[in-house]
Amino acid sequence: MERSLFPGYTIGEDSYEDIGNICRRFGSKAVIIGGKKALAAAEQKIKNAMEGSGISSIGTFWYGGEASLENMDMLRPEAEKADMIFSVGGGKAIDTCKVLAHELDKPFFTFPTIASTCAACTSLGIVYHPDGSLREYSFSKVPPNHIFIDTEIIANAPSRYLWAGMGDTMAKYYECTTSSRNDMPLHSDSMGIALSSMCAAPIVRFGEKALRDCERHEVTTELTEVILAIIVSTGFVSNFVQVDYTTGMAHAMYNGFTILPSTEANHHLHGEVVSYGILVMLTVDKQYEERDKIYAFNRSIGLPTCLKDIDAALEDLPAVTDKALKGIDVRVWPYTVDQQMLIDGVMELEEYDRERKS
């Protein structure tokens, strides 16, 4: 038997008012777990919405600062007392609760307070060591039961998360459609691939204005559309398609750049570096029309277009590309990807960038 589940979602400045309608059939006791800043923004609003709903909180807890097994062990005794888990914050806080919920076989609900990844919608969890290095992927077919997306809270969060989230979201379309090019995808994969256009087109259409609106802390149609693309569209694609279609060369390049102290020290965000990887990918794949479109979009909102923008240099390329090819990201690709191919793509993009800027 094959079973696929997809979460519902409520979006808007009053989205938490739907907590009672959605959650009370799962029990009466919820544990609230999240990041410190996320809880400061959302906890009282959640509790206000719970009043009279038949659901009460057994406590609010910090997730520990890292999506690690150690923090999951710390939180397990509290989660075991509850009927359901409310996960509040960004990707790591949500993944901590997600993996814990899977282990305990408990329903869980997500309350994203930033729009930077699709973690609030997906079944996949990413687990790290306490030092922040990647430990493993936690695979499951069970996504959150429901997503409560408060647009006011997201509009008041630092805009750089939305900015980077747009870069990461666009990659889903380009990687998904490229990695599956030589295959004959079946129903679930085909559904995800068809949906993946909703991860790029709305970003390019609405992204520039949405970022300005977020900087002004204004909830607008454009900002809402971009939030939906980042959290829901990308999450649905990830839930539909196999792991080899949900990643690709852009993420391989990101993984390569994580070895550079200069990139890490300057706090370049995941989606920011991935957005540069998209340009490399489209250059290698000779999708020049798409490359030029995304290059122009990146420049319009300040996403990176060259190595300097992510504090990398030409001499870093051998080590970066070696690391890029050690993961699973391009094990399913229309052609064999080698190190020189990636280096040549970066060099070609560097030349294009110089010409455009001159």
N, C-alpha and C positions, 0 to 999 in steps of 0.2 A: 504494500500500500504506500502510495506517495501522497504526502500532505503538504500543502503550501498555505501559509497564513500571511495575511497582510493587515497592517494596523489601520484603524480609523484615525482621524485627526480632527481637532477643533482649532480654528485659528481666529484670532481677533483680540482686541484689548480686553474683552470680557470672557475669553475662552475658558478660564478656570471655573466659571459658573456652571459648566457642563460636568464637573467632577461627580456630583451626585447621580446624575442621569446615567453616566457611563460606568462608574466604579462600584456602586452599592451592591450589584448582583454578585460581586466577587468576595464580599465579606464586609466587616465593619471596622477592622483595625488596619491602619496603614502606618508604615514607617517611612519617614522622609529622610532621604540621604542625598547629599550634594556637596558642591564646592562652597567655600566660605562666601565669596562674593555673590554667587548664584543664590544661596540661601538668604543672604541679606536682601536681595532684590525680590525674591519670590515667596519666601516662607509665609509671611503674614497674609499675603494675598491668597495663598493656597488654603491656609487655615480659615480665613474669612469665608471662602467658598465652601468649605466643609461644614460650616455651621448649619445645623438643621438637615443635613444630607443623610444622616444615619451612619456616617463614617467619622471616626475619630483618629487622631494621631497618637501613637504610643511613644513618640519621641522623634527628635530631629538630630541627625548625626552628620558630621563632616566625613567625607569619603576617604580622607587620608592623604590626598594630594597626588596619588599615583594609582593607576589601574593595575595594581599588583595583587598577587595571590595573598601576600601578607595582609594587605588592607581588607581583602575579602574575608580572610579568616577573622580579623578583628571585628568586622561588622556582622558576621554570621549569627552570633547569639541574639542580636537585636532583631535581625531580619526573620529569624525563626519564630519569634513571638507574634509576628504580624500576618495578616491575611494577604497583604499585597505590599509592593514596594513602589514608592514614589521617588523617581530619580530626577534630580534637579541640577542643571548646569550644562557644561560642555561635554565634549566627547569622552574624556577620561572618567569623569564622574558617572556619566551614563553607562559606559562600558563596565565599570566596576559593579554597578547594580545589575546590569544585564547578565553578566556571567554568574553572579551570585543568585539571581532569580532562576536561571537555567539549572543551576546545581540543586537548588531547593525546590524546584518545580512549583514556583509561585508566580502569580500574575504580576506584571510590572507595567508601570505607566511612566512616560517620560515628559519632562517639563523643560525643554531647551530654553536657556536664557541667553544664548548667543546663536547666531546662524553661521557656523564655520564648517560643519561637517554634516553628514547624514546619519550620524550615530544614533540620533533619537528615533530613527525609523527602521533601522536595520536589525537583523538577527545576528550578524557577525559581531563578535567582541574582540578587541585587541588588548592583550595582556602584556604588561611590562615588568621588568625587574624593578626593585626599589630605586635603583640609580637612574631610571628612565630609559634604559636600553630595552629593545624589543625582546620579549620572551617567547610569545607564541600567539597564534590566532585561535580564537575559540569559535568553532563552527557549530551552528544550530539552525534549525528551520523555524525557530520561534522568535518573532520580533515582538516589540512592545504591544500590549493590548490596545493602547490608544496613546496618541500624542496630543498634548495640550500646548499650543503655540501661542504665547502671549506676545503680540506684536509690539505692545508698548514697552515691555521689559527689554526686548531685543533692540528696539530703537534707541533705548537709553544705554545700551552696552557700548563698549569701545568699538568704533566703526572699523578698526583694522581687522577684526574677526570676520565681519561681513566681506570686507575687501579680499581677504585671503580665501574665504569660503567660496567666492565666485570663481577663483582660479581653480580650486579643487573640483568644483562642480562641473565646469566645462570639460574637464578631462574624461569624465564618465562617458560622454558621447563619443569623443574621438577615439578613446581606447577601446570602448565596447564595439564600435562599428569596424575598427581596424583589426582587432584581435580575432573577430569571428569571420573575417572576409572569405577565407578559403573553406569554411565549414558549412554544414547544412544544419543549422540550429533547429532543435525541436521546439515544442510549444512554449515552455517556460522561458527558454533563452530568447526565442523569437519575440515574445511579448516584451521582455526587458530591452532588447535591442531597438524595437519599435518605439518604446517610451523614451529612449535615451536622448532623442532630439530635444526633449523638454529640459534637458540639463545644459544645453548650450544656447539655444535661440532666445529664451527669455533673459538670460544673463547679458547677452550682447545687446538686446533690445532695450532693457530697462536698467542695466547695471550702473551706468554713469549717474543717472538721476537718483537711483536708489541709494547709492553711496552718499551723495550730497544730502539726501533726506535723513539718512542715519546720522550723519555728522551734525545735523540740526535737531536730531531727536524727534523727528516728525514721522508719524505713521501715515504712509501714503499707499496708493494703489501700486506704484512701482516698487516700493520697498517690500510690500506684501508679496508681490509676484516673485521677487528674487528670493525671499525667505522660503517660499514654497518650492522653488527650484532647488535650493540648497538642501533643504531638509527632506521634503516629500518626494519630489521627482527622482532625485539621486538615490534616496533610500529604497524606493520601489524598484528601480533598476537593479540595485545591488541584491535585493531579495529575490528577484526573478532569475537573474543570470548566474551561471557557474562562476567560480572564483577566477578562472582563467580569462573570462570576458570582462570582469569588473576591474581589471587592472591592466597595465601595459607599459609602454615605453616612457610615458611621462612620469609615472610613479617609479619606474626603474631609475630614471635620472635623479629623482628626488632622493631615493635611497642611496645613490652614489654620493650626492652632495652632503649627506649626513656625516660623512667621515671628516669633513673639513672643520677644524676648530673655528675658522673665520666666519663660516656661515652660521654655526651654532652660537658663537659669541655675540654676534650681532642680532640675534633673536629673529632670524627669518622664519616665518611661519610655514607650516606644512603646505598649505594651499598656495602660498606665494611662490615657493620653489617649484611646486607641481605646475604652476602656470607657465613658468619658463620651460619646464619639460615638455609641455604641449607644443611649444614653438619648435623645439628640437625634433620632436616626433613628426610633426607635420613637414618639417624640412627634409628629414631622412626619407619619409614616405612620398616626397615630391607632391604633396597636396599644397601647392604654392598659393592657390587662391584662398584656401582656408587659412593657411599660415599668415598671409598678409592681412586678412580680416581680424584674426585674433591678435596679431602684432599691433594693429591700430587700436584695438580695444584695450589691450594691456597698457599702451602708452596713454590712452585717454584717462585712465584711472590710476596710473602709477605702478602697475604690476611690472615685474622685471622683463626686460627684453634682451639682456646681454649678461655675460658672466659677472661683470663689475657690479651689476645691480644686486647680486646675491653674494658679494664678497668672495668671488672665486676668480681664478686666473687660468690662463692656457696651460701653465705648467702643472696644474692640478688634474688635468684631464686623464692621464693614464691611470691614476689611482681611483678617480671618480668613476670612470667607465668600467674599470675592473670590478669595483664594488657593485655597480649598477647591474651587472650581468650575473651576480651570484645569487640573486633571489629568484622568485617564481614568476616575476612580472611579464617576461616575454618568452616563457616556455611554450606558449601557444601564440603564434604570430604568423602572418602570411608568408614570412621568409625568415631565414636564420639571421639573427642579429648578432654581429660581432663587435668587438671593441673599436676597430677602425671605423666602422660605419657610424658609430656614435660620435667619435672624435670629428669625423668629416662633417657630420651634421651640425655640430657646435661651431666648427670653423666657418661653415657656409652661413650660418645664422649670424655670427659675429660680423662677417663681411656685409651682409644685408643690413644689419643694424647700423654699421658705420655709414653706409650709403644713405640710409634714410635720415640719419641725424645730421648729415652734412649738407 
